[in-house]
Amino acid sequence: MSAIQQLITEHMDIWTAADTGKRSGRGRASGNAGSVYGVKKLRELILELAVRGKLVAQDANDEPACELLKRIQAEKAKLVAEGKIKKDKPLAPIGDDEKPFELPQGWIFVRLREIATHLGDGLHGTPIYTANGEYYFVNGNNLKDGKIVIKHETKTVDVSEYEKHKKPLNASSILVSINGTLGSVGFYDREPIILGKSACYINLVQEKVSKYFVKILIDAPSFMEYALKNAAGTTIKNLGLKAINYLPIALPPCSEQHRIVTKVDELMSLCDQLKTRVSQANQQQQTIADVLVAQAVE
């Protein structure tokens, strides 16, 4: 039995929710609401399988992640020697209580900071805005589904403010919302932006860690559990940079990272199709109900 088949078998209530509108443990809901909930839970299960190494098969020919980590460390040491990054402060070892599952073959536990060259947040304050400025002031609420979303109300600054507050963003940069809404992700794609404090940036060691795999890590339910556990505040949650630095992750071999990303994309596309089919079915049912009601009152 494949990991996906086993997932469906062990969590049949979720598939049932997608078809009947029932929410396991949450009472009854309308068909469409229950279906959306069911698809949402399927997505979460796919992501959690992915970050636990149960979504694709391990390949004994892959370079183990422990060797990948050595190459990452060597690259970071080279960048430190060249003066391009600062030397990391020592991080506490990952304790057994931070390891929620047994690692698959070839994987290792690391802290997020170990695979990043830079990790920081944006401006703690308000820049000097300029109407029709060349650069956008972006916060966590501008991040969604891997994109940086420039809204109508997003304010702008001129080049002098950009130069004062710019961050060393590059093609490996992942932006994550850490204040208010936690865990929304956007990839930096050379947008003209400066960051506010509710957006943190993570520059991965280029060509050694897939930013798309790291997005899967952050999208997975286990990250939200970690974020809520470590966030400060009651009504407005704030996840500090220390917690981001110390985030323990299970790191797969580089080749497996790419296989996982491909499989997640494939399964998320199937979830999209399922959601569309269920929505169409519900619309048809509503149309029939409307016709019957109209006929009854004639």
N, C-alpha and C positions, 0 to 999 in steps of 0.2 A: 504494500500500500504506500503510495507516495505521500509526501508531507501535506500536499493540498487535499488529497482524498481523506487523509486522517483528520485534517483540520475540519473538513465538512462533517465528517462522522461524529467527531467529538463535540461539535458546536452546532448540532442540527437545529437548535432553537433559534439561532440567528437566521439560518436559511428560512425557517418557518416564518419568522417575523417579516422577512422580505416578501413572502407570498401572501400572508394573511393579515398583516397589520398588527400582529401581537407584539408586545414588547416584553421580553422575558424579565420578570421581576419588577416591571414598571407599570403594570396594569395594561388596559387596552387603549388603543389609539385608533384614529381614523386610518383607513387603508393606506393613503399616501404617506402620512406621517410615519406610520409603522414601517412602510417599505423603505423610506429614506433612512430611518433609523437602522434597519437591517443591513442596508448597503454600507452605511457608515461603519457598523461593527465589523463587517467583512473586510473593509479597508484596514481597519485597525489590526485585525488578526493577521492579515497579509504582512503588514509592516512589522509586527512583533515577531512573526516567523522569520522575516528577513534578518532582523538584527540579532537573532539567536542562532543563526546558521542552519535553519531548518527549511529554507525555501528552495535552495538548489543543492546539488550534491557537491561534496568536497572532492577535490582532485589531488591525488598524492603527488602529481607532478608539479603542482603549484609551489612557488617559493613560499615557505612558511612565513607567517606574519612576524615572527621573531627576527628573521633576516631582513624583512622589510623595515622593521623598526631600527635596526642597525644602520641601514642606508639613510633613513630619515635623520637619525642622530648625526651621521657623518655630514649630511648636507647642511644641517643647522650649524654644526661646528665650523664648517667652511664659511657660511654666511656671517657668523660671529667674527671669525678671523678677518674677513673682508670689511668689517664694520657696518654691514648692512642690517643686522639685527642685534639685539642685546642678548646676552647669555641668560638663559632661564634661571629663575630661582628654584631651589630644590623643592620638589613636590613630595608630599607624604606618600608612602607606598599604599597601594590599593589593598584594603583589608578584606578578609573573607566575607564580612558582612556586606561589602559592596559588590560582591560577585553573586548575582541572583540565579545563575544557572551554570551548568557544566559546559566548558568551551568545546566547540567542535574541533576536529583535527586541523591543525595548522593555524588556529586563531590564538590571540593573546589579549589580555585586558590591558588597556592603557588609559591614561587621562587625556582628555581632549587637547590640553596644552602641549602634550608631547608630540602631536602631529601637526602643530601649527607654528608658523614663524612669527605671527603677530596676533594678538587678541586684545581688543579694547572696545570702548564705547564712544559715543559721540559727545557733542558739546553739552556741558552742564551749565546751561544758561541760554540766553536769547541772543542770536546774532543781530546785526544791524540789517534789517530787510531793505531791499530795493525793488521797487515796482519794475516788473519786466527784467529782473536780473538774469544773468546767464546761468546761475546755479540754483538748484532746488534744495531746500532744507527738509531733509527726509527723516522721519521717525519710524518707530515700530509699526504704526498704523498704515504705513506706505508699503508694507511687505505682505505679499500674498502669493501662494502657490508658485514659489520660485521666482517671482517677478518683483521689481521695484515699480510700484504704481504711483505715477504722478497724478494727483488729483487737482480738480479745479481750484481748490482752496489752498493747495501747497504753496507756501511762500518762497520767495526767491531772494538771493543775495548777489552782490557783484563780485568781481574777480578778487578784489582786495580782501573781502571776508572769506572767500574760498581759500585763498592762500594762508590766511591765519588759522583756519579750522579744518583744513583738509586732512584726510587720513591716508595711509599708504595702501590704498585698495588696488587690487590687480585681478587678473583672470581667475585666480584661485579663491577670491574673497566670497564668503557667505555672510549675509546679514541676517541677524536673528532679533526678533522683538523680545525685550527683556523687562518691559514695564507695561502694566495694564494687561493687554492681550499677550500672553507668553507663547513663544515658540513659532510664530509666523516666520517664514523664511523667504529671502529674496537673494538671487545671485546677482553680483555686480557685473554689469556689462557695459562699462565705460560711460555710464550715465553721468551727466554733470551735476554732482550732488555734494553736499556736506551732510554729516550725520548729527542727529540729536541724541540725547542721552538714553532714549528708550530703544535705540538700535545699537546692537553690538556687532562688531565685525570680526570674522575669523579668517585669517589667511592660512590656508593649508600649505604644507610643503609640496610645491608644484611637481606634478607628474608622478607622485608617489602615493597620493591619497585622492580618491575620487570625491569631488564635491557633491556629486549626485548621491553617492552612498551616505555621506555625512548628512545630507538633507533627509534621507530615509531614517537615520538615527534620531534626528530631531523631530520628525513627524510621528515617530512611533509612540504609543501610549506610555512606554517606560520613561521616556524623556519628560513627559508632562507630570508623571508621578514624582520624578526627581525634582522638577522645577517647583511644583507646589510644596514639596517637603522642605525645600531650601529657600523659598522666596520669603521676603519680608513684606509686611503690610497686610491689612485685612480686606478693605474694599478694593484697593488698587495694589496688585501684587508687583513686587520688584525683585527680579532675580539678579543678584550681584555678580560682578565679574569673577570673583573668587569661585563661586559655585560653577560658573561656566568653565573656568580653567580646570577645576577639579572633577568635572563630569567624567565618570568612568564609562568607557565604552569597550565593547568586544570588537577587536579589529581583525578582519579576515585578510588573507593574502590578497595582493593587488588584483590578480586575475579574477578571484572570486567576487571581489567588490563589483567588478563590471558585470559579471554574470547575474549577480543579485539585482543590480540596477535594471538590467534588461528584463528580468523576470517580473520585477515589481511593475515596470511600465506596462508589460503585457497584461498582467492581472488587473491593474487599475483601469486599463482600457475595457476589459471585460466587465468590471464593476460599473463603468460608465454606461455600457450597453444595457446591463441589467436595470439600472436606474431608469434609463430611457424607456425600456419596454414596460416596466411597471407603471411609470407615469402615464404612458399612452393607454395602458389597460384601464387605469383609474379614470382617465378622461373619458374613455368610451363608456364606462359604467355610469359616470355622472351624466353624460349626454342621454343615455337610455333612461335614467331616472328622471331627468328633466322632461323628456317626451311623455313618459307615463304620467307624471304629475299634471302636465298640460292637458293631456287627454282626459284625465279624471275630473278636471274642473270645468271642462267644456259643457 
